[in-house]
Amino acid sequence: MFKRILLMCRPGFEKECAGEIIQIANRQVSSTYIQARENSGIVYLVSHSNAEITGLIHTVVFKQLVFSRQWIMTTDKALSLPDNNRLPAILNTIKKFDCHVQAIEMDYADTNEGKALNKFCRQFKPHLLEALQQHHLLNDHAPWRLHLFFHHSQQVDIGLSPVANSAQHAMGILRLKMPAAAPSRSTLKLEEAIHWFLSPARQQKLLVPGMHAVDLGAAPGGWSWQLVQRGCLVTAIDNGPMQDALMHTGMVEHLQTDAFTYAPAKKVDWLVCDMAERPLHVSRLIARWFNQQQCSHAIFNLKLPMKKRLACVQECLALLDKSLSSAKISYYIQAKQLYHDREEITVCIIT
């Protein structure tokens, strides 16, 4: 029944998304291959075995995938639909899955062509939801989420994602509103990172008012602003100017010095960093902060090169792993190309 996994990614990063999933799949099975088209925003991992696909989507931890926003196991080919009365063909396919679903999502690629389907998907969803209810296919406790990924209004991939091992937001995109008071749009990167990497319970435990943070490359203060909103006291390191309103909160100390040579007088709770520097250079800097016990946790961005981006990510993560392990630091690391990232990924380390 299920012969493919459809993975959604940022358009232009299909190669990295494909390279990452095929490396993981090849460690577990031997007969998978990739189908992908440049700038399409999607990648297919294909197998001739239903058992291999269902096994992978259960055993691979979705949150450990860096470049995939969402994944769906689908049938071996997209379903062609008539101009009207699309529901019968869609329902026939869904019934063959022989399972209940907890929710439904209408998906499309994050491209201009894909976004043009937004209105169609919004209008079609209530009709599908009603049909599923009538056929008793919905169950609030079911482990599956139903996905309809539309390529256009007459072609759709139908499949499932495990609720407990997939992105919880539609198409893996956390939609955030730009705060009017924030100094820059980069503030959305840190806000999304906090929600992605830290559960609500972890946020309550690890982002407590009164904690101390250092923001390397802070100006004009987009990331510092997010920390201040959570009650943190911030030391902002940057030779450039900070937003006046942010400085007037009295919660930010601005030091105009080199981010690569600065060291705090005592250990801080959080280190954050969003600098346009070479990713290995930043990775070594972050590793040094942990090895010298200058911070407890960190969120930072790595700006990726134009070529060999996946290899660059793997090299940086390996460097961090080796450095922290050698220092006998107990830690959890996770990396993701978030929706508000561009030619970069965001990394979180919790100790």
N, C-alpha and C positions, 0 to 999 in steps of 0.2 A: 504493500500500500504506500508506504513512505520511502521514497528513493532519493530525496534531496533535502539538504538543509539550505534554506535561503537566509543569507546574512545581509543585513542592512548596514551601510557604512557611509562616511562622508564621501560625496562624489570626488573622485580623484585619488582616493585611497583604496581602490579595489585591489591593487596588487599587494598592498600590505595586509589587508583583511584576508585575502586568499592565502598568502604565504603563511600567515599565522595559523589559520585553521587547518591547512593541509599538513603542516608540521606536527600539530597535535594529533590529527586523525591518523597519520602514518605511524605514530607510536602505538596505536591501539588496533588498527585494522590495516589491510593491505590493498584494498580494491577501490579506494575513493579517488576522485579526480575533481578538478575545478572547471567551472564554466563562468566566465566573467567578461564584461565589456567595459572598456575605459569610460570613466565619467558617468556611469549608469547609476552609481550609488548602491548596487547590489552585487552579491557574489553567490554562486551556487556551489555547494559541496555535494557531489553526486556519487551514488553507490548503486550497485545492482541488488543490494541486500537491504530489506526492510529492517532486519535485526541490527545491522551495522549502524544505520541512521538513528534508530530509536536508542541504541546503546550509547552512541556518542552524545546525544542530546541530554541523556541522563547522567553520564559520567564526567563529561567535560564541565568544569565550573564556569558558567557564563561570565561571571564577574571578573574572571581572570583573563578574558579576551580584551585586548587593548583597543583594537580597531573596529570591533563589531558593536553596533548600537542595539540591535535586536536580532534574534534568530527564530526561524520557524521551520519545522520539518513539514515538507509538502509532498504531494504526489509527483509522479515522474514527469508530468508536463502540465503546463498551464491549461485551464479550461476555457474554451471558446464559448462565448455567450451570444444569444440573439440580440437584436436591437431593443426588444422589449420583453417583458415577462421573463426576467433572468432568474427568478427565484427557483423554479422547478429544477433546473439543471444544477444550481448551487446546492439545494437541499439534498438531491440525490447523492451528490458527492459526500456531503457531510454525514449522511446516514451510514455510509459505508465505513466511516471511522469507528462506528459502534462504541461510542463513548459519550458521556455528558461533558459539557463545557461550563466553566464558571463565568466567562465573559466573552465578548467579541470585540475585535478591533478591525478597523478598516484601514489598511496601510497602502502606501505608495512611496515611490522613491523621492528622496530629498533633492529633486531637480526641478527646473522650471516646468518641464512637461509633467512631472509627478504632482507638483503642487496645484496644477490646473484641475486635478481630480478631487480636490478637497471638497468642493461643493457637492459633487456627485456622491461622494462617500457619505457625507453628512445626511444627505437626503435618502440614501439607500439603507442606511443602518437601521432606522426604526422598523422598516418593512421586514428586514431579515430577523431582527430581534423578536418581532411579533410571530413570525413563522417558527422560530426555534421554540418559543413558548408553547405554541399550539401543538408542536410535535414532541413536547416534553423532553427537550434536549438540553435544557439549562438546569444547572444545579450549583448553588452557592458554594458547595464544598468540593466540587470537582477539581482534580489536579491540573486540568488543561484549560488553556485559553484558545479560543478559535480566532484564526486570522484569515482575512481575505486581502491579499496583496494584489491591487489592481495595476496592471501595466497600462491599460486604457479601459474604457467602459465596457468593452466587449472581450476582454481577456483578463483572467484572474488566476492567481495561484492560491489554492485553499490549503490550509494546514493548521498545525497546532504548535503551541509552545508550552512547556511546563511552567506553571505559575511560579513555582518555587525556584526555578533556575532560568530566569529570563529577565529582561528589563520590565520594570513595573509601569513605566510611562509609555504612552502611545508612540510607536516607532522608535522607542528608546530615547525620546527627546523630552527633556524637562523644560517646559516653556516658562521663562521668567520675564517679569516686567522690569524694565530699566528703572531703578530708583532715581527720581528727579534730583535728589540731593547728592548722589554719588559723584565723585570727581571724574570718573571715566567709565567707559563701557567694560573695561577689563574687570570691573567689580563683579560682573556676571560670571566670569570664569571661576572665581573663588566661591561664590554662592552656590553654583552648580556643583563644584567639587565637594563642598561640605555636605550637600544633600546626597551626592552619589556615594561618597566614601564612608560617611558616618550616619548610622541609623539614628532615629530620633533619641533612642536611649543613650547611644554613644555621644551624641551632641550634648545631652544634658550632663554627661559625666566628664567629657573632655573639653568642652567649651564653656567653662564656668566664669561668670563675671568676676573680675579681679585677677584673672590669669594674665601673665605677661607673654608678649609675643614680639618677635623681631620680623620686620618686613624688609627684605633685601631688594633693592631696586624699586623703591616704593613710589616715587613720584609719578603722577600727582596725587596718588593716595587711594586708588580704587580698591586694592586689597586691604589696606589699613582700615578703610571705611567699613568694610564688612566685619572686621574684627571688633572695631569700636561698637558697632551695632549690637554685638554680642557681649558687650561689657568688658572687653579685654583692654589692657593697657599696652600700647604699641610703641616700640622704638623703630622709627622709619629711617632706613639707611639709603640715601640717594643724594647726589650732588645737585639734582634738579629741585625746583620749588614744589611744595605741597599745597594743596587747596587750603585757602584761608579758613573757610568754615570748619573744615576738619580739624585744623590746628586750634581753633577757638573752643573745641570741646574740652580741652585740657587733658585729653587722654592719649595724646600722641607727642612723643619727643622726636624731633627731627634732627638727625646728625648728618651733616654733609661730609661724608667720608667714603672711602673705597669699600664696596660691599665684599670684596674678596680678602680684605685684610682686617675688617672689623671683627671684634670678639666681645661678647657680653661680659660684664663683670661677674655675673653668676648665671647659673643655668636658667633658661626660660622654658615656658611650657610649649610654645609653638614657634616654629620657624616657617615663614612663607617666603616664596621667591618667584618672581616673574620677570626675569631679565633676558634680554636679547643677546645671549652669549652662547658659545658652543656647548652642546649638550653634555659632552664628557667633562668639560671644564666645570659646569654647574654640578654635575654628579659628584665630582671629586670634592667640591666645596661642601655639598650637603653631607657627604660621608665624613668629612673632617669634623663638622659640627657634632655629629653623633659620637664619633670616636673620642672627641675631647670632652664629651658629656656637657655640651653647651645647650642642648635642647632635648625635650622629651618626644615631640612629634613634629612632623613637617608636611607641608603641602607645597609643591613646586612644579613649575612648568619646564619642559625641555623642548626647545625650538629645534625642529628636525631639518636635516639637509634636504636638498632636492632629490638626491639619489640615495639608494640603500637605506631607506628610512627604517624599515623593519630591523635590519642588521644593527643600525645605530641604537634603536630602542633596546634591543637585546643586549648589546654591549654595555649600555649604561646601567641596565638593571643587574647585569652580572657583576659589574664593578661595585655597585651598592651592596649586593648580596655578599660578595667576597669580603668587602671591607667591614661590614657590620658583623658578619659571622666570625671573622678573625678577631674582632674585638669582644667576642662572646656577648653580644647584645641580643636580647630576645626581642624580636620585632615582627611586624606584619607589614607587608608592602603590597600595594596595588597600583596599577597604572591604567589610564583610560584616555582615549581621545574623546573629550566631551563635546557636546553640541556647540558650545561657545568657544572651543578651541579652533584654531585654523591649522597652520602648518606646525603643529605642536601636540604634545600630550601632557597630561597632568598626572603627577605621581603623589601618592600619600604614603607616609611611613608612620606607623603607630608603635610605640614601645611600651 
